[in-house]
Amino acid sequence: MTNRISFLLISLLVPSLHAWKYETLYFVQAPRLAGEKGRTDTAWYFDTVATGGRYARTSVPVHEGGWSGLELDNTDPTGSSFWSIQEGGLATSRETAVRNDRIVAFPNHHQKLVRLKLVGETVQFDRVDSIASWGNPANFTVGLQNTIASSDATQLRMDLATGAIDTTAKIPASADGYDFEAIRFHGGTFWLSDESGPYIAKVNASTRRIDKQWSPDNGLPKVFARRRANRGFEAMAVTPSGSVVATTQSPLYNAQGDVANSSTRDSRVQRLLVLDPATGAVREHVYLNDQKPNALGPTRKGRDCKIGDMVAIDDTRFLVVEHGEGAGGKYWIDLWAVDISKATNVTSTAKTGATYSNGKLTLEQLQDSATLAANNVVPATKTPVRSDIMGTTPWRSVQPEGLAIVDDTTVALLSDDNFGCREMQSDGGPDGICHIQAAEASRSTLMYLKVPPLGWKRLDARRTGRAGLRIGSERGAVVVSWPAGRGSLKVELLDLAGRSLYRWDVATAGAAGRRAFPAPERSAAFLVRVRDASASHSAVVAQP
């Protein structure tokens, strides 16, 4: 009895280190979309029911979103803070029998790198930064097609008032264009993956500039240029020793001979790329997607199997989230532990990768484990960790695109909300209009999941170059605090459309300090930008 009383007293007197709960949906803050500098028009959602052949514009403005990838910020011991990256901006697809268009609302909208923090029941933006481009550090990255990546889609602009699309007004590719999907932080550096190139980008944590990037035939095997459109490097991990490991969302379009490349879209074979950024050495291994086989054969096609994200457990083991629709419309989301320690290295410099059966077949054409074995290819081993997440938890999104390990028995999952947009079907494909989503899918959600022990160890906490500067709010004001050693600061208050409201110059005299700046009452949220001689830091803050 004494021991039980002592335990109860300790439980009451010592609060839990974290405030989050397992299998609870936490919604991510969703302020109105900040479009482009110099523009005052706003993107609005369109209805899902047509009247007279046209969809009416709703009165609901499009919100910020598109958060893809999730990385634990291990400077927060409570496991409540993460990093995420914004994908390709507010863009939709329009596909018909004769057209393949990418419809863009704001071509110059630049992606945001954000620090998310769970506060109470909401995931809030703690820091917001743009990313300086690799090609030109004076430019920020945007969500357009890149000039060095091939694409069969035509970029067009949408009329924000009517939803009409001008097929004659093409938007050119940009040297600053990216479609980011995954984010990791290791050794003082952010790592981002892109699905359009596909690319791997190294981002300086202090300047938020892309310092270096790798792409097919530029440090990466040529075969990855055969990625399926919008199915490039969706998932990426960085091992404790610093290797970058990435995989495409779905099988490559990669056939040999007189058959269409798309014939491999239902293959079980997906490639795991391992890059040593210090030496440039690369390896490739086979990952077999789960087509939900039963006694009658597969119940899910390879084209419907998607990898959402991956995170390193150690140097050879990874946690992978795999998802996709199976037979009868059931949507599966599963966690797998993947081990590459005994997998065959299948790297080749050829544009189709290594070939088999006397050069007649590519790796993707080997299709399954039996054919791989006949060609002496050993795939990575897979062990189920958590199955049917959608069927066993409150999770409802079909886009689980961020995965982080919080501790040895806890992971966090983040959904991508596509800026709250959904596409309706027309002429046999999506219509390219930003229709309003159902409430449960309109915002990104974060959920913590219990898993069996992984054998994962937290790395030493490393800060990201700007930990001393803080931006927050109090009633009627935004608050900026800074550590000793900072030079003069320039503070700017903007609305969420990017229009400047107020500017202040702050002389710090090198001393630590804190200052409140008056905020207008006409808006509930603001963008605050703070600059000094060496860096710029931004955050979206909400009035309490």
N, C-alpha and C positions, 0 to 999 in steps of 0.2 A: 504493500500500500504506500509506503514511504517513497519508493522509487517512482510510482505512478504520480504521486502528488508533485514530486520534484520535476518530473517531465512536463506536467501541466503548467507549473510555474514558469519553467524555462520557455515553454511555448508562448505563454502570455507576455513574458517580459522581453523576449528576443524576437523581434518581428522577422518575417520571412525576407530573404535577400531580394526576392523579386515580387512584383505585384501582379504579374500576369497569370492567366489560368490556361490550362490545357483545353484544346478543342473548343475555343471561344473565338468567334469572328470579331476582329478589331478592324474597323474601317479607316482607311487612310484619308486624311484631310484633302478636300477637293475644292480649292479656290477657283474662281473663274479663270479660264485660259488667257494667259498673256500672249497675244498674237505676235505682232512684229513692231519694231521701232518705227515710229512715224505713221502708223495706221491707227485709225480710231474705230473701224468697224469690228464687229464681234461675230464669232461663229455661234450659231444656234443649232440645236437639234431639230430634225424634221420628224414629222409624225410617221407612224408605221402603217397607217391606213390611207390609201390614195382616194382623192375626190376628183372626179373628172380627169383621171389619168395623171394627176399631180399630187405630190405630198406637201401638205401645209407646213410652214415653219412654225415650230412651237415657240413659247415664250421662255423656254429654259436655255440659258447660255451654256455652251460647252465648257467643261471644267478641265483643269490641268490633270494629267494622268499619263497613261502609257508607261507606268513604272515596271521595269523588267530587270530581273537580277536582284539578289539580296546577299549582302555581306555583313556579318556580325562586326560591330565596332567593339573590339575587345578592350577598349579603355573604359567601357561601362561594365562594371562587375555584375550588374543586375540582369544583363541579357536583354535589355529593353531598347537598345540603340543599334541601328543598322545603316548601311549605305545602300543606295539603289541608283539606277541610271534610267533616264528617259529614252525611249526608243526613237523611232523615226518621225515623231511629230504627228499632227492630226492629218492622217492620210487614209484613204479608203481605196478599195479595188473595184474596177468595173470590167467584167469579162463577158464577152459574147462569142458567138461562133467566129467572128471576124476581127474582134478587137481585144486587146489586153492593156487596160489603162490603169495608171496609178493617179488617183485624184487627190490633190493637195490643197488644203485651205490656206495655209500660210507658208509659202516656200522659204521664207527667211526666219522662221521660228527656230531658235536654237535649243538644243537639248540641255537638260539640267542634270547635274550630279547632286544628289540630295542626301542629307543625313536625316533619317527618320527616327523618331523617338516615341515610344508608347507612353502616353500621359493619360492616366485614368483609363477611359474606355476608347480613346481615339489615338491613332497614329498621326503625329504632327510633324511638320517640317521644322527641323532644328537648324539646318543650314541648306542653302541653295546656291549653286555655282554653275556658271556656264563653262564650256570646255574650249580652250583655244586650239585651233586647228593645227595639224601637222604641217600642211603645206604653207600656211601663212599664219603666224602667231597673232597677227592683228585681227584675224577673223575668228568667229566662233563656229563650231560645228553646227550643221543644219541637217534636217532629215531627208534630203534629196538623194537621188542616185549619185554615186561617185563617178568621176570622169574616167577612172581606171578600171571600173567594174562593168562587166557586160550585163545587159538586161534586155529582155524582150518586151518590157512594158513601156508604154508612152506616158510621160508625166504631163498631166493637164491640171488646170486650175478650176476650182469650183466657184460658182457665184454664190456668195454667202447668204444672199437675200432670197434666192429662188431655188437653189440646189441645181440649177442648170449647169451643164458642162460644155465648154467651148472646145470642140475637137480640133480647132485650127490653132489654138493658142497653146503651143507646146512649151513646157518648162525645161530648159536645158539641164544636163547633169552639172554637178558642182564639185570642184576639187575639195570642198569642205563637207561633202555629203557622207553621212553615216546612218546606219540603222542599228544602234547599240542594243544588245540583248542581255549580256551578263557582266557582272562586276566583281572584282576581287581586290583585296588590299594585302600587299606582302612587301616586307623590307622597305617601307617608306614610299611605296609606289602603288598607284592604282593600275589595275589591268582591266581593259574593256574588250569584249568581243562584239563583232558585227556580223549580221547575217546576210548582208547584201553582197559583200566583196567575194568571199568573207575575209575579214581582217581580225588581227589581234593588235591592240593598241596599248602602248605603255604611256601612262599619264603621270606627269610630275605632280606630286601631292601638294607642293607649295604654290606652283604657278598655275595649276590646272591646265597645263598645255600638253598635247600629245608630243612626246619626245621622239618616239620611234613607232613604226608599225610594220607588221608582217602581212603578206598576202600571197596568194598562189603565184608561184614562179618568182616571188620576191621574198625568199626565206621560208616559204611553205611549199609543200608538194603541189605540182600543177593540177593534179586530179581534183583538188577542192574547188577549182573554178567550175566544175560540173555540178555544183550544188543546185538543188531545186530552187526555183525562184522563191525568195522570202523564207527559205529553209536552211540558211547557212549556219554559222556558229551561234546557235541558240544557248548552248551550255558551255561553261568554262570553270575550271578549278585551277588553283595554284598550290603545289605541294609544299610541305615544310622546307624542302631543300631548294625551292624556287623554280621548278619546272612548271610550265604553263600547259595545261591539258584541256583540249576543247573537242567538241563533237558537233556535227550538224544536227538540225532538228529531225530530219528524216533521211532516208537513203538517198545517195547521190543519183543523178541521172547519168549513168555511166555504163554504156553497153559497147561491145566490140562486134564488128561484123556489119551485116546488112539489116540490122534491126534498129528501131528508134531508141534513142537514149532513154526516153521516158519508160521504156519497157522494164527498167529495173526499179521502178517506184514501189513495187510490192516486195522487194527483196527484204530478207531479215537482216542483211549485212549493213551495219553502219560503222563508220571509221572513227576511232579515237586518235586524235593527234597529240603527240607529246613534243613540246618545244623547250629546249634549253636556251633561254634568251642570252645567257652569258657566252655560249659557244656557237650558237646557231644550229646545233645538232637537232635533228628531228627523227621521230619514230612514228609508226602507225600501227594500231592494233584493231582487231575486229571486235565490235560490240553487236550482239544478236538481239534485235528488238523482240518484244514479247507479243506474238500474234494470237495469244489466248487459245492455244491448241487444245482440242479434245479428241475423242476417239474418231470423230468424223473429219478431223483436219482443223486448219486455222479458222477462227471465228472473227478475226480482225485482220484487215489488209495492211501491208507494209506502208501504204500511202497514208493510212490513218494512225500509224504509230508515231508519236512525237516524244522527243526528249525535251523537257522543260528547263532543267538546270542540273548542275552537278557541283559537288563540293568535295575537297580532299579530306579523307580521314587520316592518311599518312602518305608516304611517297608512292605507294603502289595501289592503295585502296581508295575507293571513291563512293560517295552516296549520290545516286542518280534518281531524279523524278521522271517517270515515264507515264505518258497518258495518251488517250485516244478513244474513239468510239468503237465499240465492238458490235457483235450481233444483237439484233433487237433494239438498237438505239442506246444500249447501256454504255455510259461513259466511265472508263476505268482510269484511276490515278493510283499509281503504285510507287513505292520507294524500293530501290534495289541497292545492295552493296556490291560493288564491282571491283574485281582484283585483276590487274594486268601483269602480275609478277611472272606468270608462266605463259603469257600470250605471245604468239609469233609476231615478230616485226615484219610487216608487209610493205615497208616503204619502197617506193620506186620513183625515179625522176621522170618517167613517161607520163604523158598527158592523161592517159587512162589508168595510170598506176600499174602495178604488177599484173601480168596476165597468166592464164592457166590453160590447161588442155591444149598445149602446143600453140599458145597465143590466140586461141579462139574465144576465150572467156575472160571477162574482168572479174575482180573480186566480188562486185555486186551481183554478177550473174551466177555465182556459185550458190546463191540463194539461201542455203540452210546449213545446219550443223553437219549433216551427213556428207554433203558435197564438199564442205570445207575439210572434213577429216580425210576424205579421199585425195585431197590435194595438199595434205600435210600442213594445214593451217589450223592453229589452236586459238580459239577466241578467248576473250576475257571471261572469267567465271562470274556468274551472277547468283546472288543469294537474296531471297525476298526479306525485306525489313518491315515493311508496312503495306498491306494490300487493301485495295478498294477504299481509298480515303473518302471519296464522294459518297459511297454507300454506307459508311460507318461513322461519319462525323458530320457536323453542320456545314462543311465546305460545299460550295455550289458552283464555283467558277470552273469553266473548261479550259482556263489558261493559267495553270500553275507554273509560273515562269521565274520564280525566285526561290532559292533554297539555301539555308544557312544552318550550320551546326551551332547550337547555343551552349550545350554541354554534352557530356558523354551519353546522356539518355534523352536529350531534347533537341528537336530540330524546329525551325520556323519556315513556314511556307508563305509566299506572297503571290497574289494574283495580279495579272496585267488586265486593266479595264478598258484598253483601247480608247482612252479619253471618253468613256461612256457611250461610244458609238457602236452601232450594229449595222450590218448591211442586209438589205432585203434582196431577194432573188428576182431577177428579171432577164428575159431572153437567155435563160439557161445558165446564168451566173450572177454574181453580186452586182448591184446597180450603181455602186460608187457614191451613194448618198449617206450622210451621217445621220442615221435614224436613232431615235432615243431608245436606250436599252431598258429592260425591266429593272426595277429598283434593286433587286438582289445582285445584279451583275454590273450595275452602272458605276461602281467604285471599287478600287483595289482593296483587297482585304488581306490581313495578316493573321495567321493562326499558328499556335505552338502545338507540337505533336510529341507524345511520349514514344520513344523507340527503345529496343533492347540495347544494352551497352555496346558501343561502337569501337571502343579502344582508341578514342580520339583524345588528344591532349591540346589544351589551349596554348597558343604561342604567346611569347612575351608581348605585352601590350605596346604598340608603337603608335604614336600620334601622327596625325596626317598633315602636319605643317602649319596648322592654324588653330590649334586647340586653345590658345590663350585668349582669343578674341571671341566675345559672346554678344549675340543680338537677341533681345527679347522684348517683352512689352509689359506695360502696366496700364491702369485705366487712364485713357487720354494721352498716352505717350508711348513711344518706342524707346527702348533702353539699349545702350551700347556700353559694354565694359571691356577694358583692355589691360594687359599685363604691363609691367615695367619694361622699358627698353623699346617701346614703340615710338616712331616718329610722329609727325603731324598727321592727322586723319581728315579725310573728306567724307562726310556722311550725306547720303542722298536718300530721300523718301520718294517712292514712285507708286502709282496705282498699278493694279495688276495687268493693265494694258501696256505698261512700260512708259507712261507719261510722267515726267518729273514734276513733283509737287513742291518740294523744299530742298534746299542744300545748306549744309553747315560746314565750316572749317573748325577743327578742334586742335588746339596746341596742347600736346600732352606733356611737354618738357621732359619726356623720358620716364615719367612716373606712371604707376598704375592708376587707373581711374574708372569712373562710371558716370554716365550722363544721360539724362532723360530728355528727349526731344518731343515737342508737342505734335500730336497727330490730329488731323481733321476728323470730325465726327461723322462725315458723310459716307465713310466706308468702314467695313468691319475688318479688312485685311489689307496689308501693304507689302510692297517689296522694299527692303532696306539694303542699300549698297554702301559698303565701307571700303575705302581705299587708303593705302599708304604708299610709300615710295616703291615698295617691292611687290605688292600683291593686292588683289581685289577679293572681297568676301561679300556674299549676299545671303539674305534669308527672307522667306515669307513669314510675316508675323500676323497673328490675329489679335484683335482687341479683346481683352477679357470682359 
